[in-house]
């Protein structure tokens, strides 16, 4: 178990680990009743998954690692550099699936850069 701190009151709680096959668990702060996995500090995590000779399977693994890092941290958004080819198309499809599963809130092109996408984890 990892520890998660409430950004509202500072209380700590043991947080269960989760993987991308499930939405982040509901974890309430014992002191102020805030959902600890929905709290964020407003920051954005950025990574390039397409420009270091990645294969398609490797790029999708990097996307999953980035999403988990974002959820396990306190990031509000992710900026994923996806390029303009096959990795871009498959990544957009995977993000659409994750949005339908409730794992991400939204995603959109990082205008005007067609080769990057912004992913909203938490409101």
Long-range contacts (C-beta under 8 A, 24 or more apart in sequence): 2-72, 4-36, 4-37, 5-36, 6-31, 6-32, 6-34, 6-36, 6-39, 7-34, 7-39, 7-40, 7-41, 7-74, 8-32, 8-34, 8-39, 9-34, 18-71, 19-68, 20-64, 20-67, 20-68, 20-98, 20-103, 23-101, 23-102, 23-103, 24-71, 24-103, 37-71, 38-122, 38-123, 39-74, 39-122, 40-74, 40-75, 40-76, 40-121, 40-122, 41-74, 41-75, 41-76, 42-76, 43-74, 43-75, 43-76, 43-77, 44-75, 44-76, 44-77, 44-78, 44-79, 44-118, 45-69, 45-70, 45-73, 45-75, 45-77, 45-78, 45-79, 46-78, 46-79, 46-80, 46-81, 47-78, 47-79, 47-80, 47-81, 48-81, 49-80, 49-81, 49-82, 49-87, 49-91, 50-81, 50-82, 50-83, 50-85, 50-87, 50-88, 50-91, 50-115, 51-81, 51-83, 54-87, 56-86, 56-87, 56-90, 59-87, 59-90, 59-91, 60-90, 60-91, 60-94, 63-91, 63-94, 67-98, 67-103, 67-104, 67-119, 67-121, 70-119, 70-121, 71-121, 75-121, 75-122, 76-120, 76-121, 76-122, 77-118, 77-119, 77-120, 77-121, 78-118, 78-119, 78-121, 79-110, 79-116, 79-117, 79-118, 79-119, 80-116, 80-117, 80-118, 80-119, 81-115, 81-116, 82-115, 82-116, 82-117, 83-115, 84-114, 84-115, 88-114, 88-115, 91-117, 92-117, 95-119
